[in-house]
Structure formats: structure tokens, C-alpha cells
Amino acid sequence: MTLLTVRNLSIGVGRRLIVEDVDLDLRAGEVLGLVGESGSGKTVTCRALARLLPRGRLHIASGSVQLNGRDLTRLSEEEMRKVRGVEIGMIFQNPSSHLDPVMRIGDQIAESVRYHEGAPMAEGRARAVELLRQVGIPDPAHRLSAYPHEFSGGMRQRVMIAVALACRPTLLIADEPTTALDVTVQAQVLRLLLDLRDRLGLAILLVTHNLGVVAQTCDSLAVMYAGRIMERGAKRELLRAPAHPYTEALLKCQPGAAKAAALLPAIPGQPPAATAFPEGCRFHPRCPRAAAECRERRPALRPLDSERMAACHFAEPVMRAAS
Amino acid sequence: MNAPLPLLAVEDLVVRFRVSGLGLPFGARHINAVNGVTLSLAPGDTLGIVGESGCGKSTLGRAILNLLDVQGGEVRFDGSLVSPRDRASVARLRSQAAMVFQDPYASLNPRIAAGGAIAEVLRVHGRVPSAGIPARVAELLQLVGLSADLAERRPHQLSGGQCQRVGIARALAVEPRLIIADECVAALDVSIQAQILNLLTELQRKMKLALIFISHDLGVVRHLCRQVAVMYLGRIVEHGPTEDVFLAPKHPYTRALLAAVPDIDPDRPLVPASLRGEPPSPMDLPPGCPFHPRCPHAQEICAHGAAPALRSVADSRVACHFDLPPNAQQGEER
């Protein structure tokens, strides 16, 4: 069953759109990777899903976000507050800046249980112990009264996951959750997220720039570039045979993909600023396959087969060449 | 392991930082950042230093260039001792060795344009007569793939990749024989990162530079470097030719580190958490092998005495008491 359906989501700054026509689908128990380089709009998109865009600066210009059958873009602020925490949990790249430094972690977890469920103090604390155990904090009963600074980076990320899961949400939005962590700790946190998915049937939207993380954890992928989705599909097929030249180039320029000390097939130039998106396909100035029509006509995101969609005029030959 | 006379020879280097402040456990007053590192580098060779945050890799890079106080050991460059008491030796080192830093914005003065930042290095080192500076600046910009009209731009008017190119041009301005690059692509997106890696590869070959590339990214190091040293808690635990280390890691930490790197191969499943826990604090090092509290192979002997010394195994050096069976890393760390 589809849990989250995003259609034609556009996000604006004033009258300029920085994210356009984003479509996403996420089923219960599925991990969807939203991949892109910095400035591609992936973080703004997932903040928009929880209606957490900075007020007065960014706004949802159009589109719908259906979660559990309701359109979140039409809810009042009051109703939205009940959705956050209860239906959507969120974790971020830097746990230190999203945990309260002067509040004991047990209270931070119990706070949302009390707020959303009106549960008494004792029940909140019992839930906190259980959650800390679930995210792999040793000796949870004794760590309730610790402050965030008493935990290491990886443990703090576990605490933030516990806070996010306190009211048993069905959707977890994880924005670069392991980017600030060392690889051995990253492996632990990714393993934890997959375990939680298996045990709780959680759907996870994993935002990342790291294709390795995506390859090892996600079921399906959406690749963003310059505010638009370039390609969507099941992970294995998409990484094996990309249908968009941007995905293809991104995979090829990973160090390790090429022969040691040979030159990497780098993507020339740099991503466009949101103030100067090019006409036509937004990737065409850097695309090795760009033709005249790529400069003039913007390719729509269109289905190639039952699972795959790509926004490229030449998606079929690109995919054939890769497979 | 290097037949030619080394360009750089580091012997038993020790760096400790004094820590002040309340709330520290009694007796813990020093961070042991680098605990006796010995390595050498031949002219034109490339060495990657990898390890997790806090392992001392950046401190080692800075200590080699005498950018911070060293508590023990010595650094020899081109055969002669570099000592902070002999200011001429430090000046000689810095006129032949340069550093490229991680944050391209923070390592440039925001009020000085790109061209000016490069000209400053040329003036300080006096390599070029002042009349020749503008021409040399243009030459350096071209060398790192920047068009000459960017010389007038300040850092905030440049992209991250362009700033990093300016940082590399500044390093090249001293006409170095050694470049130490500290996480110089970590802040860049993959597509830009590939451009900078290609630039370093080309420059290294063309100018026969020796390169020490400090990084937490094992894929980048494997791509760029001929040899690699793995650090853990201020020590080198394994050092050898890159492909030997990556294909047949001999130290249990190297194995766990390599196993934890997410692969872009979608058919390789996520490894079962490769290591328990996190590195202990460098203020309070465990006795014996510093890795033993997390090591899946630890025995009685590992918890006592001094840390195991590096010993030669084939073409590598390894700091472990045991010879692990080759390539048994799949599934053993569970």
C-alpha cells in the first residue's frame, strides 16, 4: 500500500521556483533514496513534506503531499503539528544541533510522548527506556538522565532516532543521517535504520549525496539535479543501467569506479545556481549527449517501463547503452 | 621500503596537545594525537593517510610541515633535519613543501581576490621578481584550470571547486617538491571532486611532485595514491602498497574499515555492523594495542604492555601480534 504520494510538488522563493514538479511514491516498509549534489533541492523537498520550510522565505507553490490518504499541503498549522512526530519522524545530519543541549535525553524523548499522547511522566520514561534499547544504547535506564554532550557522535544520532520514533511514526525522513559520521559508525547507524524498518515496518525517505550508502540500503531511488527529478526507479536496475546521462556520469566519476591513478571521467562545469537554471534540460550544458532539442525543450519525466521513469529525450538509448 | 634516498623521512614523531578545562577525569591532561609515527616518502611518490576522525592524520600532516609543536621524534627533508630551533631549516622546508586545506573558503582571505592570494605567496617566497608576478599568477591560474578573468574575484564570488583550485595554485606557487593535501576534496560534490582529483593526478605527474594525501575517503586514496598508511589513535597500524592493503588487508582494523565502506555495487549487501563501539578517547589510551577493545581477534596478550610495533609482512608494515588468515573478513566481524 502506498503510504506517501507526492505529486507535482514545487517550492518557490518569491515567484522563482527552486524545486519543480517533484513526484515521489513510498510504500510502508520501503526505503527510498533521494540523491543529489548540494543545491539540487533534496533537503528543501523533504522539509516541504513535513511543512517545515522557513516561513516567509520558502513556500510550497503547488502540488500535493498525500500521507495516509490526507493531503498535508491543505492541513492547518494546528493539524500539521499532530502529523509531525506522530506520523512523520525526522532525523538530520547534525544531531548536536537538533537535540536540546540543556535537557536530559530521557526528557527529550518523553516530551513528545507527553505532548502527543498526554501520557503521564512514568509512562513517557518507560517508553524512553524501551526506545533507547531499540536504538542500541547500552544500559538505557541509566542513560536517561544524561545530557547530549555526554554521548559520542554516533550515539547522539541514535538518540535522535529514538526521539523521532517516540510516537511510532509510519514515515521516517532521514536527511543525510550519516554524513557527519565515520564509516565504521555510519555502518552501525545504517544497519540500525534497516533493522527498524524490518521490525516496525517503517517507511524511510533517505536523503543523501552518497551513492554507496544508497546502493547498500535503499529499495528505490530518485535522482535530483537543479531542482528537478532526473530519474526514478528500483535501485538495482537504476544503478546497473541508468537511463539519464546525469545518473550515468555521477556513477562513472566515483573514485574506485575507474582504474587507479587514471583520470576520472569527471562531469565538466558545475551545477547551475537556483537563480540561473538553464532553458530546456537543466543538465544540457554539462551533458555529453546534449543535442539541439535539449537546449530548447525541457524533457518531461516519463515512464520507460513499469518501474523506471527518466527525464531525458534520449533515455532509451542511454539505458540500452548501459545495460 | 624505498630504495632511492627519501625526500621526506619522519622518525618516531610524537604530538601531544595540552588540554585545559574543568570536568576532565583526573590525570587526563593531554590529547595524544600522534604517538610515534615513522614513515618515509621518495621524490615523486604518493602516500595516502587514512583513518577516522581523531586518529591524528591531520595533526601528522601539520607536524610534518612544522605548523605545530612536536614533542618528540624528528623530520628530515631532503636529508637535512628540520628543527623549530633552526629557523632556516623550517624556511627551507616550507619553500619546498606546501599544504592544501580542506575548507576552500576558510583557507582563503575573504577580502583578497584570487590573483592577490596567489601573488602574496610569490612575494613572500621571492621566487619571482616583482615585475614578473602578474604573468606568473596568470600562468598558475591556467595551470589549475581557471580562466585569467577569475583573478579579480574574491572567494565568495567563486564556487567551492574554484576556491580549491586557487588553494592548489597557492601551494604550487612555491614550486614545491612535496604537497600535503588534507581532506582537500571532502567538502566538494562528487562531480567537482572528480575534477580536482584529475587536476592533482595531472600536476603530480607533470611536476613529479611527492604527494601526501590525507583523507577519510578510502575510495579517493585508492584511486590517487601508490602507497597507503592506515592510522588508528595516533599510530600507523598498517602501511603498504595501495593494492596490497586494499586487496589483502592484514590488520583487523584495516579489514573492518574497508568492510564498512559502502560500495556502489547494488548487489553487495550492507555488511553486518563491522565494528562495535567507537574509538576510545585519545586522552585516555587503553594499555596494550590501542585497537584491542574493539578488535574481534583480541587475545590476552593484546591488552597488556606496549602497543605492538610495526613489523614487515611481505611489502607492508603491520602493527599486530598475529598473522590473520588471508581474506577471511566476510562475516567474521559479526
Interface residues (C-beta under 8 A of the other chain):
Chain A: E37 S38 S152 G153 G154 M155 D182 V183 T184 V185 Q186 A187 Q188 L190 R191 L194 H209 N210 L211 G212 V213 A215 Q216 T217 K235 R236 L239 R240 A249 L250 L251 C253 Q254 P255 G256 A257 A258 A260 A261 L263 L264 P265 A266 I267 P268 Q270 P271 R286
Chain B: E52 S53 S159 G161 D189 V190 S191 I192 Q193 A194 Q195 L197 N198 T201 E202 H216 D217 L218 G219 V220 R222 H223 L224 R226 T242 E243 A256 L257 A259 A260 V261 P262 D263 I264 D265 P266 D267 R268 P269 L270 V271 P272 A273 S274 L275 E278
